[in-house]
């Protein structure tokens, strides 16, 4: 089983600058150790509906210029769309 805290440490130690993760995992990182994302330049996430609560929390800690919500069909490994999330409305 994945140890989220170990992965958070790895993100910081390896100085990950751009990462793609699922929406669910983005939510987990925001809840458990958002500080591991402070040096990541771009965080791309997708695969399911955005959690307004988690994106707002990320904005408060990281600022609004780091987050991209992406979409691509399951059958391929490309992004069909990319949206800069710079604000969050209800």
N, C-alpha and C positions, 0 to 999 in steps of 0.2 A: 504494500500500500504506500502511496505517495505521502511523504512527510512534508507538509506545506512549509513548515519553518525551515527545514533543510533547503528546500527549493528557494525560499526567500533569501537565505544566506548566499546561495549560489548565484542568484541574480545580482546581488551586490558585489560579491567577491570577483566574479567574472566580468563585471562592469558591462552587463547586457545593456545595449543602447536602443535596440528596436526589438519588439517581441510581438508575436501573435498568440493569443490564447482564446479559449472559449469564453463566452459571456459568464457561464457558471463559475469558471475558475477565476475570472476577473473579480467577480463578486466575493469569492473566498479570500483572495489576496487583499482586497480592500478591507474586509472584515478582520482578518487575522494579523496581517503585517503590511499595511499600506506603505510604511517607510521604506520597504525594499524597492519600491517603484520610483523613489525620488530622483534617481539619476538616469532613469530610462528616458530617452528622448521622445520616443513614440511608442504608444501602447495600442496595438490593433486588436480588437476583439469582435467576435461575432458568433453566429450559430443559433442564436435565439434572441428573444425580445430583451431590450435594454431594461435594466433595473434603474429607475429614476433615482431611487435612494442611494444606490452605490455610485452612480455617476456623480451625483451631487457631492457625496463624501470625497470622491476622488478630486473633484474640482477644488474643494476647500483645501486639500492637502497639496495637490500637484499643480494646480492652475488649470486653465482651460485649453491650453494649446498642445497638449500631449496625446489626447485621446482620439482614436479613429474607430468608428463602428464600420465593420466591413461585412459584405455579403457575397457569397458565391454558391453556385449549385453544389450539392453534395457529391454529384457524380464527377466533379473535376476538382482540381487543386488551384483554381484561380479565383480571384476576387472579381465579381461582376460589377459591384458598386463599392464605393468608399465614401464615407461621410465624416467630415471633421466635426466632432462634437465640441462646440465651443460655448454652448449654452444649453440649459435643460428647461423645457416647459412641461407643464402637466399634460 
